[in-house]
Amino acid sequence: MTLKSSPDHRFRGLLAATLTPFNPDGRVDLGPIPAYADRLVDQGIVGLYINGSTGEGPSLTAAERRQLTEAWIAAINGRIPVMVHIGHTSIEESRAFAEHAHAVGADILSACAPFYFPVASEERLLASVQAMTTTVPERPFYYYHIPRLTGVRLDMATLLRAVAAEGPASFAGIKFSDFALHDFIECQHVCGGQFEMLWGVDEMSLAALATGAQAFIGSTYNLAAPLYQQLATAFEAGDLALARTLQLRSVELVRVLNRHGGFHASLKHLLAERGLPLGPARLPLPELRPSSAAALSAEAAALPWYEDAVGPAL
């Protein structure tokens, strides 16, 4: 399935922000990716977001990012769209990543803002996006808004109005990983809803559903896609009591993941227990010490709803 740049395209459902597998010595390990891809497709994931924050993209070398892009596209083999994060502190590197992703068959491109020198205005951000995408106008592009990591805290509705006036034509929407629901809902209505808004804060999915969100990109969908699918079903059925209960479970899961030595390492540990070993996290992220791993396993298993939320093991 190859997506063209089109304002008519809309996702509906969960897109998984994938983790990067590493060997114990810290090298990228492409071996688990085919089984990993199968698990995500089997659990009803409708698209992938690779080499982003969950995938430790800023900690990867350029060669590793290209290898992962090729491996994921081969493993998915057209079953669902693959969105490749091309963001970098260097716009020239972003352009090179875009060209490579396009050449090897990526469906969609995405990038956060350059995150070292300040991006001080929506005008400068738009200029950066235009520079990243100009060589690959054939692929839809989604801006990745995650100000708590990039430090770029600009108004997304203002950015979208500027895009509508000045382009680029390939700009399809925003991966919105911020807590500002007022900005998110306004963005959904800019220019008659021209741009697609993908919600990116797992533990606030119910709030996003209430604003009209249709598609979600997240980390915990790697582990607990059934939980979020049940949440959306409950919301659509008007069962808000059940939807609130399911969202609380998501909050509890995220708290457990953050409590034991770092989110990435903890998520990888719980996936390894489901038969998907993905190795450690890479520096500067924290490692999961053996005592913390045991406590994490016990705490997750003690959640009475955990087995139903995470689905079958591989």
C-alpha positions as CSV (number, residue, x, y, z in Angstrom):
1,M,0.0,0.0,0.0
2,T,1.6,3.3,-1.1
3,L,0.0,6.5,0.0
4,K,0.2,9.5,-2.3
5,S,0.1,13.1,-1.0
6,S,-3.7,13.7,-0.8
7,P,-5.9,15.7,1.6
8,D,-8.5,12.9,1.2
9,H,-6.4,10.4,3.1
10,R,-7.2,9.8,6.7
11,F,-6.0,7.3,9.2
12,R,-8.4,5.7,11.7
13,G,-6.9,3.7,14.5
14,L,-3.6,3.1,16.2
15,L,-0.1,3.7,14.6
16,A,2.7,2.2,16.6
17,A,5.8,4.2,17.3
18,T,8.3,1.4,17.0
19,L,11.2,0.6,19.3
20,T,14.7,-0.1,18.0
21,P,16.1,-3.5,18.7
22,F,19.7,-3.6,20.0
23,N,22.2,-6.4,20.7
24,P,23.5,-6.6,24.3
25,D,26.6,-4.7,23.1
26,G,24.5,-1.8,21.9
27,R,24.6,-2.5,18.2
28,V,21.3,-2.3,16.2
29,D,19.8,-5.8,15.7
30,L,17.6,-6.1,12.7
31,G,16.8,-9.8,13.4
32,P,13.6,-9.3,15.5
33,I,12.0,-6.9,13.1
34,P,10.1,-9.4,10.9
35,A,8.4,-11.0,14.0
36,Y,7.9,-7.6,15.5
37,A,6.2,-6.4,12.4
38,D,3.9,-9.4,12.3
39,R,2.9,-8.9,15.9
40,L,1.9,-5.3,15.2
41,V,-0.1,-6.2,12.1
42,D,-1.8,-9.1,13.8
43,Q,-2.9,-6.8,16.6
44,G,-4.7,-4.4,14.3
45,I,-2.1,-1.6,14.1
46,V,-2.9,0.6,11.1
47,G,0.6,2.2,10.5
48,L,4.1,2.5,11.8
49,Y,6.2,5.4,12.9
50,I,9.9,4.5,12.8
51,N,13.1,6.2,14.0
52,G,11.2,8.6,16.2
53,S,11.5,9.2,20.0
54,T,10.3,5.7,20.9
55,G,12.8,4.3,18.4
56,E,15.7,6.4,19.9
57,G,16.1,8.1,16.5
58,P,18.3,10.9,17.8
59,S,20.7,8.4,19.3
60,L,21.1,6.4,16.1
61,T,23.8,7.0,13.4
62,A,22.7,8.0,9.9
63,A,23.7,4.5,8.7
64,E,21.6,2.8,11.4
65,R,18.6,4.9,10.6
66,R,18.8,3.9,6.9
67,Q,19.2,0.2,7.8
68,L,16.2,0.3,10.0
69,T,14.1,2.1,7.4
70,E,14.9,-0.6,4.9
71,A,14.4,-3.4,7.3
72,W,10.9,-2.2,8.5
73,I,9.7,-1.5,4.9
74,A,10.8,-5.0,3.9
75,A,9.2,-6.6,6.9
76,I,5.9,-4.8,6.5
77,N,5.9,-5.5,2.7
78,G,3.0,-3.1,2.0
79,R,0.6,-4.4,4.6
80,I,0.3,-1.1,6.4
81,P,1.9,2.3,5.8
82,V,5.3,3.1,7.2
83,M,6.0,6.7,8.3
84,V,9.7,7.5,8.6
85,H,11.0,10.1,10.9
86,I,13.7,12.2,9.1
87,G,14.2,14.9,11.8
88,H,17.7,15.9,12.6
89,T,19.6,18.9,13.9
90,S,21.0,19.3,10.4
91,I,18.4,20.1,7.7
92,E,20.7,18.7,5.1
93,E,20.8,15.4,6.9
94,S,17.0,15.5,7.0
95,R,16.8,16.0,3.3
96,A,19.2,13.0,2.8
97,F,17.0,10.9,5.0
98,A,13.9,11.9,3.1
99,E,15.5,11.0,-0.3
100,H,16.6,7.6,1.1
101,A,13.2,6.8,2.6
102,H,11.5,7.7,-0.6
103,A,13.9,5.6,-2.7
104,V,13.4,2.5,-0.6
105,G,9.6,2.7,-0.5
106,A,8.5,4.6,2.6
107,D,4.9,5.7,2.4
108,I,5.1,8.9,4.5
109,L,7.7,11.3,5.9
110,S,7.7,13.1,9.3
111,A,10.2,15.3,11.2
112,C,10.4,17.2,14.4
113,A,11.9,20.6,14.4
114,P,15.7,21.1,14.4
115,F,16.4,21.0,18.1
116,Y,19.7,22.6,19.0
117,F,19.6,26.2,17.7
118,P,16.3,27.8,18.7
119,V,13.4,27.8,16.2
120,A,11.9,31.1,17.4
121,S,8.8,31.5,15.2
122,E,6.3,29.7,13.1
123,E,7.8,31.3,10.1
124,R,11.3,29.8,10.8
125,L,9.7,26.4,11.5
126,L,7.8,26.5,8.2
127,A,11.0,27.4,6.3
128,S,12.7,24.5,8.0
129,V,9.9,22.1,6.9
130,Q,9.9,23.4,3.4
131,A,13.7,22.8,3.2
132,M,13.4,19.3,4.5
133,T,10.6,18.3,2.1
134,T,11.4,20.1,-1.2
135,T,13.4,17.2,-2.7
136,V,10.6,14.6,-2.0
137,P,7.3,16.3,-2.8
138,E,5.8,12.9,-3.8
139,R,5.4,11.7,-0.1
140,P,3.0,13.1,2.5
141,F,4.7,14.9,5.4
142,Y,3.6,15.1,9.0
143,Y,5.2,17.6,11.3
144,Y,6.2,16.0,14.7
145,H,5.2,18.3,17.5
146,I,6.9,17.3,20.7
147,P,8.0,20.4,22.5
148,R,9.0,18.7,25.8
149,L,11.9,17.1,23.9
150,T,12.7,19.7,21.1
151,G,12.0,22.8,23.2
152,V,10.1,24.3,20.2
153,R,6.9,25.5,21.8
154,L,5.1,27.2,18.9
155,D,1.4,27.5,18.1
156,M,0.4,24.7,15.7
157,A,-2.8,26.3,14.5
158,T,-0.7,29.3,13.4
159,L,1.7,27.0,11.7
160,L,-1.1,25.3,9.8
161,R,-2.5,28.5,8.5
162,A,0.9,29.5,7.2
163,V,1.2,26.1,5.5
164,A,-2.2,26.5,3.9
165,A,-1.1,29.8,2.5
166,E,2.5,29.0,1.5
167,G,2.9,25.2,1.3
168,P,4.5,22.8,1.0
169,A,1.7,20.9,-0.8
170,S,2.9,17.6,0.7
171,F,2.2,18.8,4.2
172,A,-0.6,16.5,5.4
173,G,-0.8,17.1,9.1
174,I,0.8,16.9,12.5
175,K,1.8,14.2,14.9
176,F,0.7,16.0,18.0
177,S,2.7,14.8,21.1
178,D,1.8,17.6,23.4
179,F,-0.7,18.2,26.2
180,A,-2.3,21.4,24.8
181,L,-5.8,20.1,23.9
182,H,-7.0,23.6,23.0
183,D,-4.3,23.8,20.3
184,F,-5.1,20.3,19.1
185,I,-8.8,20.9,18.7
186,E,-8.3,24.2,16.9
187,C,-5.9,22.5,14.5
188,Q,-8.6,20.0,13.6
189,H,-10.7,22.9,12.3
190,V,-8.1,25.0,10.5
191,C,-9.0,25.6,6.9
192,G,-12.1,23.4,7.2
193,G,-10.2,20.5,8.6
194,Q,-7.7,20.4,5.7
195,F,-4.9,18.8,7.9
196,E,-4.9,15.5,9.6
197,M,-4.1,15.6,13.4
198,L,-2.6,12.4,14.9
199,W,-2.7,12.3,18.7
200,G,0.5,11.3,20.4
201,V,0.0,11.1,24.2
202,D,-1.2,7.6,25.0
203,E,-2.4,8.4,28.6
204,M,-4.6,11.2,27.3
205,S,-6.3,9.3,24.5
206,L,-9.8,9.6,25.9
207,A,-9.5,13.4,26.0
208,A,-8.3,13.4,22.4
209,L,-11.3,11.2,21.4
210,A,-13.6,13.8,22.9
211,T,-12.1,16.5,20.6
212,G,-12.8,14.3,17.5
213,A,-9.4,12.5,17.2
214,Q,-9.5,9.5,14.8
215,A,-5.9,8.3,14.8
216,F,-3.2,7.9,17.4
217,I,0.5,7.4,17.3
218,G,2.0,5.9,20.5
219,S,4.6,3.8,22.3
220,T,2.5,1.7,24.5
221,Y,0.5,0.4,21.5
222,N,3.6,-1.9,20.9
223,L,2.6,-3.7,24.1
224,A,-1.1,-3.0,24.8
225,A,-2.9,-2.2,21.5
226,P,-6.0,-4.2,22.7
227,L,-6.4,-1.8,25.6
228,Y,-6.6,1.3,23.4
229,Q,-8.8,-0.4,20.8
230,Q,-11.3,-1.3,23.6
231,L,-11.1,2.3,24.9
232,A,-12.0,3.7,21.4
233,T,-14.9,1.1,21.0
234,A,-16.3,2.1,24.4
235,F,-16.2,5.8,23.6
236,E,-17.8,5.3,20.2
237,A,-20.6,3.2,21.9
238,G,-21.2,6.0,24.4
239,D,-20.0,4.0,27.4
240,L,-18.0,6.8,29.0
241,A,-17.7,4.9,32.4
242,L,-16.0,2.0,30.7
243,A,-13.9,4.4,28.6
244,R,-12.7,6.2,31.7
245,T,-11.8,2.9,33.4
246,L,-9.8,1.8,30.3
247,Q,-8.0,5.2,30.2
248,L,-7.1,4.8,33.8
249,R,-5.5,1.5,33.0
250,S,-3.4,3.2,30.4
251,V,-2.3,5.8,33.0
252,E,-1.4,3.0,35.4
253,L,0.6,1.2,32.7
254,V,2.6,4.3,31.8
255,R,3.3,4.9,35.5
256,V,4.6,1.4,35.9
257,L,6.8,1.8,32.8
258,N,8.3,5.1,34.1
259,R,8.9,3.8,37.6
260,H,11.6,1.2,37.0
261,G,14.8,2.6,35.4
262,G,13.4,4.3,32.3
263,F,10.4,4.0,29.9
264,H,12.2,2.6,26.9
265,A,14.1,-0.1,28.8
266,S,11.0,-1.0,30.8
267,L,8.8,-1.3,27.7
268,K,11.4,-3.5,26.0
269,H,11.6,-5.7,29.1
270,L,7.8,-6.3,29.1
271,L,7.8,-7.0,25.4
272,A,10.6,-9.6,25.9
273,E,8.3,-11.3,28.4
274,R,5.8,-11.6,25.5
275,G,8.3,-13.3,23.3
276,L,9.8,-10.2,21.6
277,P,13.3,-9.5,22.8
278,L,14.5,-6.1,21.7
279,G,17.6,-5.7,23.9
280,P,18.5,-2.7,26.0
281,A,18.0,1.0,25.5
282,R,21.0,3.1,24.3
283,L,22.8,5.8,26.2
284,P,22.0,8.4,27.4
285,L,18.7,6.6,28.3
286,P,18.9,4.7,31.6
287,E,19.3,0.9,31.8
288,L,17.0,-1.5,33.6
289,R,18.9,-3.2,36.4
290,P,18.1,-6.8,37.3
291,S,16.4,-5.9,40.6
292,S,14.3,-3.2,38.8
293,A,13.4,-5.7,36.1
294,A,12.1,-8.2,38.6
295,A,10.1,-5.5,40.3
296,L,8.7,-4.3,37.0
297,S,7.6,-7.8,36.0
298,A,5.9,-8.3,39.3
299,E,4.2,-4.9,39.3
300,A,2.9,-5.4,35.7
301,A,1.7,-9.0,36.5
302,A,-0.1,-7.7,39.6
303,L,-2.4,-5.4,37.5
304,P,-5.6,-7.4,37.3
305,W,-6.3,-6.4,33.7
306,Y,-2.8,-6.8,32.4
307,E,-3.1,-10.1,30.5
308,D,-6.3,-8.9,28.7
309,A,-4.7,-5.6,27.8
310,V,-1.5,-6.9,26.2
311,G,-2.7,-9.7,24.0
312,P,-1.1,-13.1,23.4
313,A,2.6,-13.7,23.5
314,L,4.6,-14.6,20.4
